[in-house]
């Protein structure tokens, strides 16, 4: 049971990180400051998944 809880928590953390980088990171509110490299890297995926960014 302990191993399954670790997998669940790990999967949730990875999923939240992916959601942040694709759905939330806008450059201006980025955890990386005004660097927009992450935003530009996932830009097309954002639109494909329905996240507005303009």
LOFILUM-647143 format. One record per residue (C-alpha): x, y, z; residue number from 0; residue in one letter. Coordinates in pm, 1 decimal. Layout:
// LOFILUM-647143
REC/X/Y/Z/NUM/A
...
END
This chain:
// LOFILUM-647143
REC/0.0/0.0/0.0/0/X
REC/283.0/240.1/80.9/1/X
REC/435.8/187.9/-263.0/2/X
REC/106.9/268.6/-436.6/3/X
REC/71.8/591.2/-237.6/4/X
REC/419.6/697.6/-347.9/5/X
REC/329.4/625.6/-711.4/6/X
REC/4.7/821.2/-673.9/7/X
REC/178.1/1124.0/-520.6/8/X
REC/459.6/1111.4/-776.9/9/X
REC/216.4/1087.7/-1067.0/10/X
REC/9.4/1376.1/-929.3/11/X
REC/318.5/1596.1/-894.7/12/X
REC/432.5/1521.9/-1249.1/13/X
REC/80.8/1586.7/-1381.3/14/X
REC/62.8/1920.6/-1198.7/15/X
REC/402.4/2022.6/-1336.6/16/X
REC/294.1/1935.6/-1691.1/17/X
REC/-34.8/2123.1/-1641.3/18/X
REC/154.7/2429.9/-1517.3/19/X
REC/399.4/2438.1/-1807.0/20/X
REC/134.4/2383.0/-2074.2/21/X
REC/-166.8/2556.9/-1922.9/22/X
REC/-50.2/2827.4/-1684.4/23/X
REC/300.9/2946.9/-1772.6/24/X
REC/254.2/3273.4/-1963.6/25/X
REC/599.0/3424.6/-1952.3/26/X
REC/487.9/3725.3/-1746.5/27/X
REC/372.3/3506.5/-1455.7/28/X
REC/635.3/3241.3/-1514.3/29/X
REC/838.0/3096.5/-1229.1/30/X
REC/1134.1/3169.0/-1457.2/31/X
REC/1070.6/3546.0/-1466.2/32/X
REC/1029.4/3711.4/-1804.5/33/X
REC/1190.0/3419.8/-1987.5/34/X
REC/943.9/3292.8/-2249.2/35/X
REC/1137.0/2989.6/-2373.4/36/X
REC/904.8/2741.2/-2201.4/37/X
REC/597.3/2926.6/-2325.1/38/X
REC/722.0/2927.6/-2683.5/39/X
REC/823.0/2561.0/-2662.8/40/X
REC/468.4/2449.2/-2568.8/41/X
REC/284.5/2724.2/-2759.0/42/X
REC/120.9/2502.5/-3021.6/43/X
REC/27.2/2241.1/-2761.5/44/X
REC/-146.9/2515.4/-2559.4/45/X
REC/-370.6/2606.4/-2852.3/46/X
REC/-430.8/2241.9/-2945.5/47/X
REC/-550.2/2171.1/-2589.3/48/X
REC/-768.5/2483.3/-2580.6/49/X
REC/-561.4/2708.8/-2353.3/50/X
REC/-567.2/3071.3/-2470.0/51/X
REC/-244.7/3266.5/-2448.9/52/X
REC/-291.5/3578.9/-2660.8/53/X
END
